[in-house]
Amino acid sequence: MSGAPAAPAEVPWDDLVLVGIVARPHGHRGQVIVNPHTDFVEDRFAEGQQLECRSTDGRRRRVRITASRVQQGRPIVAFEDVASMNEAEALAGAELRVAMDDLVPLPPGQYYHHQLVGCDVETDAHQWLGRVMAIDGGIGQSRIVVGGGRRPYEIPLVSALCDVDIPARRITVRPPEGLLDL
């Protein structure tokens, strides 16, 4: 990917939000298939969008999408300055990230995964259960995966059970009888 501008050094990689991972090349003209890590696939991978890219060899650069379409839930994109299958192949496994300021604001009660991972989880009776390690499922059926406590838990992320306090990095759970025994 010669000629691509370097990513701004002032934004540490870990302060960026993962939105996709390049799976593999698609065709012979430099397009790639992306495994998305966002609920906003069509917007995030639209033509003209710029993403921070870090290849598996650790090289980091900014890439601009010049063409995009979604096929079976995964974006197929063309990046500026990537014109061949060999150049696209070099991107396999690369992470694609954006600055937090570039995220779409969510309605109340919805959260990005990076906001939840690492939050302490406790019951409404102040029993510490652990920390959020991951989020499983999609919109409407998400579960927080809690680890580091007495045992692992998977708890449905619904307002009837969970109070989320992002500034405090805490989720308080009102578990119905038997939920923590599963």
HELIX and SHEET records of a PDB file:
HELIX    1   1 TRP A   13  ASP A   15  5                                   3    
HELIX    2   2 VAL A   41  ARG A   44  1                                   4    
HELIX    3   3 MET A   85  GLU A   89  1                                   5    
HELIX    4   4 MET A  100  ASP A  102  5                                   3    
HELIX    5   5 HIS A  113  LEU A  116  1                                   4    
HELIX    6   6 LEU A  179  ASP A  181  5                                   3    
SHEET    1   A 7 LEU A  16  HIS A  26  0                                        
SHEET    2   A 7 GLN A  31  PRO A  36 -1                                        
SHEET    3   A 7 ARG A  74  PHE A  79 -1                                        
SHEET    4   A 7 ARG A  60  GLN A  71 -1                                        
SHEET    5   A 7 GLN A  50  ARG A  54 -1                                        
SHEET    6   A 7 GLU A  95  ALA A  99 -1                                        
SHEET    7   A 7 LEU A  16  HIS A  26 -1                                        
SHEET    1   B 6 TYR A 153  PRO A 156  0                                        
SHEET    2   B 6 ARG A 143  GLY A 147 -1                                        
SHEET    3   B 6 TRP A 128  ASP A 136 -1                                        
SHEET    4   B 6 ASP A 120  THR A 123 -1                                        
SHEET    5   B 6 ARG A 170  VAL A 173  1                                        
SHEET    6   B 6 CYS A 162  ASP A 165 -1                                        
END                                                                             
